[in-house]
Amino acid sequence: MAAGTRVWKCCRCDEELVPKKTVLSYLGHTVAHELLTCPKCGKVYVSKELAEGKMSEVEQLLEDK
Ligand SMILES: [Zn+2]
């Protein structure tokens, strides 16, 4: 088992989550971001880190473009 590797599973389906490009809307801009999604029910899981740092992260993405 590799340290630091975590497998995320859907709490409903027990399916492994897969990264999927998801479009976020932020202040009238749309930003594509890779989020973990359940391949079965389509639920999008936002990591705690992303949820807490979401705005600054999106701002950085916007500034890059
Ligand atoms: Zn699911």
N, CA, C, O and the ligand as a Tripos MOL2 file, in Angstrom:
@<TRIPOS>MOLECULE
protein
  261   259    66     0     0
PROTEIN
NO_CHARGES

@<TRIPOS>ATOM
      1 N           0.8610   -1.2090    0.0000 N.3       1 MET1
      2 CA          0.0000    0.0000    0.0000 C.3       1 MET1
      3 C           0.8860    1.2440    0.0000 C.2       1 MET1
      4 O           1.6870    1.4200    0.9180 O.2       1 MET1
      5 N           0.7690    2.0740   -0.9630 N.am      2 ALA2
      6 CA          1.6030    3.2690   -1.0600 C.3       2 ALA2
      7 C           1.0960    4.3480   -0.1050 C.2       2 ALA2
      8 O          -0.1010    4.6270   -0.0350 O.2       2 ALA2
      9 N           2.0110    4.9280    0.6060 N.am      3 ALA3
     10 CA          1.6220    5.9890    1.5330 C.3       3 ALA3
     11 C           1.1410    7.2020    0.7520 C.2       3 ALA3
     12 O           1.7040    7.5550   -0.2850 O.2       3 ALA3
     13 N           0.1090    7.8230    1.2560 N.am      4 GLY4
     14 CA         -0.3990    9.0280    0.6170 C.3       4 GLY4
     15 C          -1.3890    8.7570   -0.5060 C.2       4 GLY4
     16 O          -2.0040    9.6850   -1.0320 O.2       4 GLY4
     17 N          -1.5410    7.5090   -0.8700 N.am      5 THR5
     18 CA         -2.5200    7.1950   -1.9090 C.3       5 THR5
     19 C          -3.8480    6.8460   -1.2560 C.2       5 THR5
     20 O          -3.9500    5.9020   -0.4720 O.2       5 THR5
     21 N          -4.8320    7.6080   -1.5890 N.am      6 ARG6
     22 CA         -6.1520    7.3620   -1.0240 C.3       6 ARG6
     23 C          -7.1370    7.0560   -2.1390 C.2       6 ARG6
     24 O          -7.1760    7.7450   -3.1590 O.2       6 ARG6
     25 N          -7.9120    6.0400   -1.9380 N.am      7 VAL7
     26 CA         -8.9510    5.7310   -2.9150 C.3       7 VAL7
     27 C         -10.2710    6.2670   -2.3750 C.2       7 VAL7
     28 O         -10.7150    5.9170   -1.2820 O.2       7 VAL7
     29 N         -10.8680    7.1150   -3.1730 N.am      8 TRP8
     30 CA        -12.1470    7.6960   -2.7740 C.3       8 TRP8
     31 C         -13.2680    6.8870   -3.3840 C.2       8 TRP8
     32 O         -13.2300    6.5340   -4.5630 O.2       8 TRP8
     33 N         -14.2540    6.6010   -2.5800 N.am      9 LYS9
     34 CA        -15.3960    5.8390   -3.0680 C.3       9 LYS9
     35 C         -16.6810    6.5900   -2.7920 C.2       9 LYS9
     36 O         -16.7890    7.3510   -1.8310 O.2       9 LYS9
     37 N         -17.6460    6.3570   -3.6540 N.am     10 CYS10
     38 CA        -18.9670    6.9530   -3.4630 C.3      10 CYS10
     39 C         -19.6140    6.3080   -2.2380 C.2      10 CYS10
     40 O         -19.6180    5.0840   -2.1030 O.2      10 CYS10
     41 N         -20.1580    7.1340   -1.3500 N.am     11 CYS11
     42 CA        -20.7410    6.5930   -0.1270 C.3      11 CYS11
     43 C         -22.0420    5.8570   -0.4200 C.2      11 CYS11
     44 O         -22.4800    5.0400    0.3890 O.2      11 CYS11
     45 N         -22.6630    6.1310   -1.5560 N.am     12 ARG12
     46 CA        -23.9140    5.4380   -1.8960 C.3      12 ARG12
     47 C         -23.6530    4.1430   -2.6510 C.2      12 ARG12
     48 O         -24.2130    3.0970   -2.3260 O.2      12 ARG12
     49 N         -22.7870    4.2280   -3.6720 N.am     13 CYS13
     50 CA        -22.6330    3.1100   -4.6140 C.3      13 CYS13
     51 C         -21.4180    2.2440   -4.3010 C.2      13 CYS13
     52 O         -21.3150    1.1240   -4.8020 O.2      13 CYS13
     53 N         -20.4900    2.7500   -3.4750 N.am     14 ASP14
     54 CA        -19.2310    2.0600   -3.2160 C.3      14 ASP14
     55 C         -18.4290    1.8800   -4.4970 C.2      14 ASP14
     56 O         -17.6830    0.9120   -4.6440 O.2      14 ASP14
     57 N         -18.5900    2.8170   -5.4180 N.am     15 GLU15
     58 CA        -17.8130    2.8130   -6.6620 C.3      15 GLU15
     59 C         -16.6090    3.7320   -6.4770 C.2      15 GLU15
     60 O         -16.6850    4.7460   -5.7830 O.2      15 GLU15
     61 N         -15.4940    3.3590   -7.1110 N.am     16 GLU16
     62 CA        -14.3320    4.2380   -7.0640 C.3      16 GLU16
     63 C         -14.6030    5.5110   -7.8410 C.2      16 GLU16
     64 O         -15.1150    5.4720   -8.9600 O.2      16 GLU16
     65 N         -14.2590    6.6340   -7.2430 N.am     17 LEU17
     66 CA        -14.4750    7.9160   -7.9160 C.3      17 LEU17
     67 C         -13.4270    8.1190   -8.9950 C.2      17 LEU17
     68 O         -12.2730    7.7180   -8.8380 O.2      17 LEU17
     69 N         -13.8320    8.7370  -10.0790 N.am     18 VAL18
     70 CA        -12.9030    9.0190  -11.1720 C.3      18 VAL18
     71 C         -12.8300   10.5310  -11.3850 C.2      18 VAL18
     72 O         -13.8380   11.2290  -11.2700 O.2      18 VAL18
     73 N         -11.6130   11.0390  -11.7010 N.am     19 PRO19
     74 CA        -11.4850   12.4630  -11.9860 C.3      19 PRO19
     75 C         -12.1670   12.8200  -13.2910 C.2      19 PRO19
     76 O         -11.9980   12.1350  -14.3000 O.2      19 PRO19
     77 N         -12.9330   13.8870  -13.2660 N.am     20 LYS20
     78 CA        -13.6680   14.2840  -14.4500 C.3      20 LYS20
     79 C         -13.6220   15.7990  -14.5710 C.2      20 LYS20
     80 O         -13.7770   16.5180  -13.5840 O.2      20 LYS20
     81 N         -13.4080   16.2720  -15.7860 N.am     21 LYS21
     82 CA        -13.4150   17.7150  -16.0050 C.3      21 LYS21
     83 C         -14.8120   18.2470  -15.7720 C.2      21 LYS21
     84 O         -15.7740   17.8310  -16.4180 O.2      21 LYS21
     85 N         -14.9040   19.1740  -14.8370 N.am     22 THR22
     86 CA        -16.1830   19.7430  -14.4890 C.3      22 THR22
     87 C         -16.0770   21.2550  -14.6410 C.2      22 THR22
     88 O         -15.0710   21.8600  -14.2690 O.2      22 THR22
     89 N         -17.1200   21.8530  -15.1890 N.am     23 VAL23
     90 CA        -17.0900   23.2960  -15.3900 C.3      23 VAL23
     91 C         -17.7220   23.9910  -14.1980 C.2      23 VAL23
     92 O         -18.8720   23.7310  -13.8430 O.2      23 VAL23
     93 N         -16.9610   24.8660  -13.5950 N.am     24 LEU24
     94 CA        -17.4530   25.6560  -12.4720 C.3      24 LEU24
     95 C         -17.7770   27.0610  -12.9610 C.2      24 LEU24
     96 O         -17.1220   27.5970  -13.8560 O.2      24 LEU24
     97 N         -18.7920   27.6340  -12.3560 N.am     25 SER25
     98 CA        -19.0990   29.0250  -12.6510 C.3      25 SER25
     99 C         -18.6310   29.8850  -11.4930 C.2      25 SER25
    100 O         -18.8970   29.5730  -10.3320 O.2      25 SER25
    101 N         -17.9460   30.9480  -11.8030 N.am     26 TYR26
    102 CA        -17.4220   31.8170  -10.7550 C.3      26 TYR26
    103 C         -17.4400   33.2490  -11.2450 C.2      26 TYR26
    104 O         -16.7220   33.6100  -12.1780 O.2      26 TYR26
    105 N         -18.2630   34.0560  -10.6120 N.am     27 LEU27
    106 CA        -18.3670   35.4710  -10.9510 C.3      27 LEU27
    107 C         -18.5420   35.7020  -12.4550 C.2      27 LEU27
    108 O         -17.9220   36.5910  -13.0380 O.2      27 LEU27
    109 N         -19.3840   34.8950  -13.0560 N.am     28 GLY28
    110 CA        -19.6600   35.0800  -14.4680 C.3      28 GLY28
    111 C         -18.6600   34.4180  -15.3930 C.2      28 GLY28
    112 O         -18.8440   34.4100  -16.6100 O.2      28 GLY28
    113 N         -17.5950   33.8600  -14.8180 N.am     29 HIS29
    114 CA        -16.6170   33.1280  -15.6160 C.3      29 HIS29
    115 C         -16.8610   31.6400  -15.4610 C.2      29 HIS29
    116 O         -17.3970   31.1980  -14.4440 O.2      29 HIS29
    117 N         -16.4800   30.8810  -16.4390 N.am     30 THR30
    118 CA        -16.5340   29.4270  -16.2910 C.3      30 THR30
    119 C         -15.1150   28.8900  -16.3290 C.2      30 THR30
    120 O         -14.3010   29.2790  -17.1670 O.2      30 THR30
    121 N         -14.8430   27.9860  -15.4000 N.am     31 VAL31
    122 CA        -13.5120   27.4090  -15.2750 C.3      31 VAL31
    123 C         -13.6490   25.8960  -15.2660 C.2      31 VAL31
    124 O         -14.4490   25.3480  -14.5080 O.2      31 VAL31
    125 N         -12.8780   25.2250  -16.0980 N.am     32 ALA32
    126 CA        -12.8790   23.7640  -16.0870 C.3      32 ALA32
    127 C         -11.9350   23.2700  -15.0080 C.2      32 ALA32
    128 O         -10.7880   23.7080  -14.9160 O.2      32 ALA32
    129 N         -12.4280   22.3580  -14.1970 N.am     33 HIS33
    130 CA        -11.6190   21.8510  -13.0930 C.3      33 HIS33
    131 C         -11.8560   20.3650  -12.9790 C.2      33 HIS33
    132 O         -12.9650   19.8820  -13.2060 O.2      33 HIS33
    133 N         -10.8000   19.6350  -12.6240 N.am     34 GLU34
    134 CA        -10.9580   18.2030  -12.4880 C.3      34 GLU34
    135 C         -11.4530   17.8600  -11.0820 C.2      34 GLU34
    136 O         -10.7880   18.1560  -10.0890 O.2      34 GLU34
    137 N         -12.6120   17.2420  -11.0140 N.am     35 LEU35
    138 CA        -13.1990   16.8750   -9.7320 C.3      35 LEU35
    139 C         -13.4940   15.3870   -9.7250 C.2      35 LEU35
    140 O         -13.7190   14.7790  -10.7720 O.2      35 LEU35
    141 N         -13.4890   14.8090   -8.5360 N.am     36 LEU36
    142 CA        -13.7960   13.3890   -8.4160 C.3      36 LEU36
    143 C         -15.2950   13.1740   -8.5390 C.2      36 LEU36
    144 O         -16.0930   13.8190   -7.8580 O.2      36 LEU36
    145 N         -15.6540   12.2680   -9.4090 N.am     37 THR37
    146 CA        -17.0510   12.0250   -9.7160 C.3      37 THR37
    147 C         -17.3400   10.5290   -9.6380 C.2      37 THR37
    148 O         -16.5000    9.7130  -10.0160 O.2      37 THR37
    149 N         -18.5080   10.1740   -9.1570 N.am     38 CYS38
    150 CA        -18.9140    8.7730   -9.1470 C.3      38 CYS38
    151 C         -19.3780    8.3960  -10.5560 C.2      38 CYS38
    152 O         -20.2620    9.0490  -11.1090 O.2      38 CYS38
    153 N         -18.7850    7.3420  -11.1430 N.am     39 PRO39
    154 CA        -19.1590    6.9560  -12.5060 C.3      39 PRO39
    155 C         -20.5610    6.3750  -12.5730 C.2      39 PRO39
    156 O         -21.1420    6.2630  -13.6520 O.2      39 PRO39
    157 N         -21.1040    6.0060  -11.4230 N.am     40 LYS40
    158 CA        -22.4090    5.3490  -11.4100 C.3      40 LYS40
    159 C         -23.5600    6.3440  -11.2590 C.2      40 LYS40
    160 O         -24.4640    6.3950  -12.0930 O.2      40 LYS40
    161 N         -23.5120    7.1380  -10.1740 N.am     41 CYS41
    162 CA        -24.6290    8.0630   -9.9270 C.3      41 CYS41
    163 C         -24.2900    9.4870  -10.3560 C.2      41 CYS41
    164 O         -25.1690   10.3470  -10.4140 O.2      41 CYS41
    165 N         -22.9980    9.7420  -10.6610 N.am     42 GLY42
    166 CA        -22.6250   11.0580  -11.1670 C.3      42 GLY42
    167 C         -22.4300   12.1080  -10.0980 C.2      42 GLY42
    168 O         -22.2410   13.2850  -10.4080 O.2      42 GLY42
    169 N         -22.4740   11.6910   -8.8260 N.am     43 LYS43
    170 CA        -22.2830   12.6680   -7.7650 C.3      43 LYS43
    171 C         -20.8540   13.1960   -7.7840 C.2      43 LYS43
    172 O         -19.9000   12.4300   -7.9200 O.2      43 LYS43
    173 N         -20.7170   14.5110   -7.6460 N.am     44 VAL44
    174 CA        -19.3950   15.1360   -7.6570 C.3      44 VAL44
    175 C         -18.9360   15.3270   -6.2200 C.2      44 VAL44
    176 O         -19.6480   15.8990   -5.3940 O.2      44 VAL44
    177 N         -17.7480   14.8430   -5.9400 N.am     45 TYR45
    178 CA        -17.1700   14.9970   -4.6110 C.3      45 TYR45
    179 C         -16.1320   16.0960   -4.6500 C.2      45 TYR45
    180 O         -15.1730   16.0260   -5.4180 O.2      45 TYR45
    181 N         -16.3200   17.1120   -3.8220 N.am     46 VAL46
    182 CA        -15.3390   18.1850   -3.7080 C.3      46 VAL46
    183 C         -14.5230   17.9310   -2.4510 C.2      46 VAL46
    184 O         -15.0690   17.8160   -1.3540 O.2      46 VAL46
    185 N         -13.2360   17.8460   -2.6190 N.am     47 SER47
    186 CA        -12.3760   17.5930   -1.4750 C.3      47 SER47
    187 C         -12.4630   18.7590   -0.5080 C.2      47 SER47
    188 O         -12.7860   19.8850   -0.8860 O.2      47 SER47
    189 N         -12.1650   18.4610    0.7550 N.am     48 LYS48
    190 CA        -12.2190   19.5050    1.7690 C.3      48 LYS48
    191 C         -11.2650   20.6350    1.4130 C.2      48 LYS48
    192 O         -11.5820   21.8130    1.5790 O.2      48 LYS48
    193 N         -10.0840   20.2510    0.9180 N.am     49 GLU49
    194 CA         -9.0920   21.2500    0.5290 C.3      49 GLU49
    195 C          -9.6310   22.1870   -0.5460 C.2      49 GLU49
    196 O          -9.4690   23.4060   -0.4840 O.2      49 GLU49
    197 N         -10.2840   21.5650   -1.5420 N.am     50 LEU50
    198 CA        -10.7980   22.3710   -2.6390 C.3      50 LEU50
    199 C         -11.9350   23.2570   -2.1530 C.2      50 LEU50
    200 O         -12.0200   24.4290   -2.5220 O.2      50 LEU50
    201 N         -12.8130   22.6900   -1.3180 N.am     51 ALA51
    202 CA        -13.9500   23.4600   -0.8250 C.3      51 ALA51
    203 C         -13.4820   24.6700   -0.0340 C.2      51 ALA51
    204 O         -14.0340   25.7640   -0.1590 O.2      51 ALA51
    205 N         -12.4550   24.4580    0.7810 N.am     52 GLU52
    206 CA        -11.9660   25.5580    1.6110 C.3      52 GLU52
    207 C         -11.1500   26.5580    0.8090 C.2      52 GLU52
    208 O         -11.1880   27.7600    1.0730 O.2      52 GLU52
    209 N         -10.4040   26.0500   -0.1800 N.am     53 GLY53
    210 CA         -9.5340   26.9390   -0.9400 C.3      53 GLY53
    211 C         -10.0930   27.2760   -2.3000 C.2      53 GLY53
    212 O          -9.4000   27.8330   -3.1520 O.2      53 GLY53
    213 N         -11.3690   26.9310   -2.5010 N.am     54 LYS54
    214 CA        -11.9860   27.0140   -3.8190 C.3      54 LYS54
    215 C         -11.8390   28.3840   -4.4680 C.2      54 LYS54
    216 O         -11.3830   28.5000   -5.6060 O.2      54 LYS54
    217 N         -12.2280   29.4080   -3.7370 N.am     55 MET55
    218 CA        -12.2510   30.7350   -4.3430 C.3      55 MET55
    219 C         -10.8560   31.1970   -4.7620 C.2      55 MET55
    220 O         -10.6770   31.6990   -5.8710 O.2      55 MET55
    221 N          -9.8690   31.0310   -3.8820 N.am     56 SER56
    222 CA         -8.5240   31.4950   -4.2390 C.3      56 SER56
    223 C          -7.9780   30.6520   -5.3910 C.2      56 SER56
    224 O          -7.2650   31.1530   -6.2600 O.2      56 SER56
    225 N          -8.3250   29.3630   -5.3820 N.am     57 GLU57
    226 CA         -7.8380   28.4960   -6.4440 C.3      57 GLU57
    227 C          -8.4450   28.8960   -7.7920 C.2      57 GLU57
    228 O          -7.7470   28.9490   -8.8050 O.2      57 GLU57
    229 N          -9.7290   29.1710   -7.7900 N.am     58 VAL58
    230 CA        -10.3920   29.5820   -9.0270 C.3      58 VAL58
    231 C          -9.8520   30.9230   -9.4900 C.2      58 VAL58
    232 O          -9.6590   31.1490  -10.6850 O.2      58 VAL58
    233 N          -9.6080   31.8150   -8.5280 N.am     59 GLU59
    234 CA         -9.0360   33.1110   -8.8830 C.3      59 GLU59
    235 C          -7.6830   32.9420   -9.5640 C.2      59 GLU59
    236 O          -7.3730   33.6260  -10.5390 O.2      59 GLU59
    237 N          -6.8820   32.0200   -9.0330 N.am     60 GLN60
    238 CA         -5.5660   31.7810   -9.6300 C.3      60 GLN60
    239 C          -5.7210   31.2400  -11.0420 C.2      60 GLN60
    240 O          -4.9810   31.6260  -11.9470 O.2      60 GLN60
    241 N          -6.6850   30.3450  -11.2290 N.am     61 LEU61
    242 CA         -6.9050   29.7830  -12.5540 C.3      61 LEU61
    243 C          -7.2880   30.8890  -13.5330 C.2      61 LEU61
    244 O          -6.8360   30.9030  -14.6780 O.2      61 LEU61
    245 N          -8.1230   31.8080  -13.0730 N.am     62 LEU62
    246 CA         -8.5650   32.8930  -13.9420 C.3      62 LEU62
    247 C          -7.3970   33.8070  -14.3020 C.2      62 LEU62
    248 O          -7.2860   34.2810  -15.4330 O.2      62 LEU62
    249 N          -6.5280   34.0460  -13.3160 N.am     63 GLU63
    250 CA         -5.4040   34.9370  -13.5640 C.3      63 GLU63
    251 C          -4.4070   34.3440  -14.5520 C.2      63 GLU63
    252 O          -3.7240   35.0680  -15.2770 O.2      63 GLU63
    253 N          -4.3340   33.0230  -14.5680 N.am     64 ASP64
    254 CA         -3.3870   32.3700  -15.4810 C.3      64 ASP64
    255 C          -3.7760   32.5590  -16.9340 C.2      64 ASP64
    256 O          -2.9240   32.5300  -17.8230 O.2      64 ASP64
    257 N          -5.0790   32.7550  -17.1770 N.am     65 LYS65
    258 CA         -5.5340   32.8070  -18.5680 C.3      65 LYS65
    259 C          -5.6230   34.2300  -19.1080 C.2      65 LYS65
    260 O          -5.9930   34.4300  -20.2660 O.2      65 LYS65
    261 ZN        -22.4330    6.9090   -6.5990 Zn       66 ZN66
@<TRIPOS>BOND
     1     1     2 1
     2     2     3 1
     3     3     4 2
     4     3     5 am
     5     5     6 1
     6     6     7 1
     7     7     8 2
     8     7     9 am
     9     9    10 1
    10    10    11 1
    11    11    12 2
    12    11    13 am
    13    13    14 1
    14    14    15 1
    15    15    16 2
    16    15    17 am
    17    17    18 1
    18    18    19 1
    19    19    20 2
    20    19    21 am
    21    21    22 1
    22    22    23 1
    23    23    24 2
    24    23    25 am
    25    25    26 1
    26    26    27 1
    27    27    28 2
    28    27    29 am
    29    29    30 1
    30    30    31 1
    31    31    32 2
    32    31    33 am
    33    33    34 1
    34    34    35 1
    35    35    36 2
    36    35    37 am
    37    37    38 1
    38    38    39 1
    39    39    40 2
    40    39    41 am
    41    41    42 1
    42    42    43 1
    43    43    44 2
    44    43    45 am
    45    45    46 1
    46    46    47 1
    47    47    48 2
    48    47    49 am
    49    49    50 1
    50    50    51 1
    51    51    52 2
    52    51    53 am
    53    53    54 1
    54    54    55 1
    55    55    56 2
    56    55    57 am
    57    57    58 1
    58    58    59 1
    59    59    60 2
    60    59    61 am
    61    61    62 1
    62    62    63 1
    63    63    64 2
    64    63    65 am
    65    65    66 1
    66    66    67 1
    67    67    68 2
    68    67    69 am
    69    69    70 1
    70    70    71 1
    71    71    72 2
    72    71    73 am
    73    73    74 1
    74    74    75 1
    75    75    76 2
    76    75    77 am
    77    77    78 1
    78    78    79 1
    79    79    80 2
    80    79    81 am
    81    81    82 1
    82    82    83 1
    83    83    84 2
    84    83    85 am
    85    85    86 1
    86    86    87 1
    87    87    88 2
    88    87    89 am
    89    89    90 1
    90    90    91 1
    91    91    92 2
    92    91    93 am
    93    93    94 1
    94    94    95 1
    95    95    96 2
    96    95    97 am
    97    97    98 1
    98    98    99 1
    99    99   100 2
   100    99   101 am
   101   101   102 1
   102   102   103 1
   103   103   104 2
   104   103   105 am
   105   105   106 1
   106   106   107 1
   107   107   108 2
   108   107   109 am
   109   109   110 1
   110   110   111 1
   111   111   112 2
   112   111   113 am
   113   113   114 1
   114   114   115 1
   115   115   116 2
   116   115   117 am
   117   117   118 1
   118   118   119 1
   119   119   120 2
   120   119   121 am
   121   121   122 1
   122   122   123 1
   123   123   124 2
   124   123   125 am
   125   125   126 1
   126   126   127 1
   127   127   128 2
   128   127   129 am
   129   129   130 1
   130   130   131 1
   131   131   132 2
   132   131   133 am
   133   133   134 1
   134   134   135 1
   135   135   136 2
   136   135   137 am
   137   137   138 1
   138   138   139 1
   139   139   140 2
   140   139   141 am
   141   141   142 1
   142   142   143 1
   143   143   144 2
   144   143   145 am
   145   145   146 1
   146   146   147 1
   147   147   148 2
   148   147   149 am
   149   149   150 1
   150   150   151 1
   151   151   152 2
   152   151   153 am
   153   153   154 1
   154   154   155 1
   155   155   156 2
   156   155   157 am
   157   157   158 1
   158   158   159 1
   159   159   160 2
   160   159   161 am
   161   161   162 1
   162   162   163 1
   163   163   164 2
   164   163   165 am
   165   165   166 1
   166   166   167 1
   167   167   168 2
   168   167   169 am
   169   169   170 1
   170   170   171 1
   171   171   172 2
   172   171   173 am
   173   173   174 1
   174   174   175 1
   175   175   176 2
   176   175   177 am
   177   177   178 1
   178   178   179 1
   179   179   180 2
   180   179   181 am
   181   181   182 1
   182   182   183 1
   183   183   184 2
   184   183   185 am
   185   185   186 1
   186   186   187 1
   187   187   188 2
   188   187   189 am
   189   189   190 1
   190   190   191 1
   191   191   192 2
   192   191   193 am
   193   193   194 1
   194   194   195 1
   195   195   196 2
   196   195   197 am
   197   197   198 1
   198   198   199 1
   199   199   200 2
   200   199   201 am
   201   201   202 1
   202   202   203 1
   203   203   204 2
   204   203   205 am
   205   205   206 1
   206   206   207 1
   207   207   208 2
   208   207   209 am
   209   209   210 1
   210   210   211 1
   211   211   212 2
   212   211   213 am
   213   213   214 1
   214   214   215 1
   215   215   216 2
   216   215   217 am
   217   217   218 1
   218   218   219 1
   219   219   220 2
   220   219   221 am
   221   221   222 1
   222   222   223 1
   223   223   224 2
   224   223   225 am
   225   225   226 1
   226   226   227 1
   227   227   228 2
   228   227   229 am
   229   229   230 1
   230   230   231 1
   231   231   232 2
   232   231   233 am
   233   233   234 1
   234   234   235 1
   235   235   236 2
   236   235   237 am
   237   237   238 1
   238   238   239 1
   239   239   240 2
   240   239   241 am
   241   241   242 1
   242   242   243 1
   243   243   244 2
   244   243   245 am
   245   245   246 1
   246   246   247 1
   247   247   248 2
   248   247   249 am
   249   249   250 1
   250   250   251 1
   251   251   252 2
   252   251   253 am
   253   253   254 1
   254   254   255 1
   255   255   256 2
   256   255   257 am
   257   257   258 1
   258   258   259 1
   259   259   260 2
@<TRIPOS>SUBSTRUCTURE
     1 MET1         2 RESIDUE 1 A MET
     2 ALA2         6 RESIDUE 1 A ALA
     3 ALA3        10 RESIDUE 1 A ALA
     4 GLY4        14 RESIDUE 1 A GLY
     5 THR5        18 RESIDUE 1 A THR
     6 ARG6        22 RESIDUE 1 A ARG
     7 VAL7        26 RESIDUE 1 A VAL
     8 TRP8        30 RESIDUE 1 A TRP
     9 LYS9        34 RESIDUE 1 A LYS
    10 CYS10       38 RESIDUE 1 A CYS
    11 CYS11       42 RESIDUE 1 A CYS
    12 ARG12       46 RESIDUE 1 A ARG
    13 CYS13       50 RESIDUE 1 A CYS
    14 ASP14       54 RESIDUE 1 A ASP
    15 GLU15       58 RESIDUE 1 A GLU
    16 GLU16       62 RESIDUE 1 A GLU
    17 LEU17       66 RESIDUE 1 A LEU
    18 VAL18       70 RESIDUE 1 A VAL
    19 PRO19       74 RESIDUE 1 A PRO
    20 LYS20       78 RESIDUE 1 A LYS
    21 LYS21       82 RESIDUE 1 A LYS
    22 THR22       86 RESIDUE 1 A THR
    23 VAL23       90 RESIDUE 1 A VAL
    24 LEU24       94 RESIDUE 1 A LEU
    25 SER25       98 RESIDUE 1 A SER
    26 TYR26      102 RESIDUE 1 A TYR
    27 LEU27      106 RESIDUE 1 A LEU
    28 GLY28      110 RESIDUE 1 A GLY
    29 HIS29      114 RESIDUE 1 A HIS
    30 THR30      118 RESIDUE 1 A THR
    31 VAL31      122 RESIDUE 1 A VAL
    32 ALA32      126 RESIDUE 1 A ALA
    33 HIS33      130 RESIDUE 1 A HIS
    34 GLU34      134 RESIDUE 1 A GLU
    35 LEU35      138 RESIDUE 1 A LEU
    36 LEU36      142 RESIDUE 1 A LEU
    37 THR37      146 RESIDUE 1 A THR
    38 CYS38      150 RESIDUE 1 A CYS
    39 PRO39      154 RESIDUE 1 A PRO
    40 LYS40      158 RESIDUE 1 A LYS
    41 CYS41      162 RESIDUE 1 A CYS
    42 GLY42      166 RESIDUE 1 A GLY
    43 LYS43      170 RESIDUE 1 A LYS
    44 VAL44      174 RESIDUE 1 A VAL
    45 TYR45      178 RESIDUE 1 A TYR
    46 VAL46      182 RESIDUE 1 A VAL
    47 SER47      186 RESIDUE 1 A SER
    48 LYS48      190 RESIDUE 1 A LYS
    49 GLU49      194 RESIDUE 1 A GLU
    50 LEU50      198 RESIDUE 1 A LEU
    51 ALA51      202 RESIDUE 1 A ALA
    52 GLU52      206 RESIDUE 1 A GLU
    53 GLY53      210 RESIDUE 1 A GLY
    54 LYS54      214 RESIDUE 1 A LYS
    55 MET55      218 RESIDUE 1 A MET
    56 SER56      222 RESIDUE 1 A SER
    57 GLU57      226 RESIDUE 1 A GLU
    58 VAL58      230 RESIDUE 1 A VAL
    59 GLU59      234 RESIDUE 1 A GLU
    60 GLN60      238 RESIDUE 1 A GLN
    61 LEU61      242 RESIDUE 1 A LEU
    62 LEU62      246 RESIDUE 1 A LEU
    63 GLU63      250 RESIDUE 1 A GLU
    64 ASP64      254 RESIDUE 1 A ASP
    65 LYS65      258 RESIDUE 1 A LYS
    66 ZN66       261 GROUP 0 **** ****
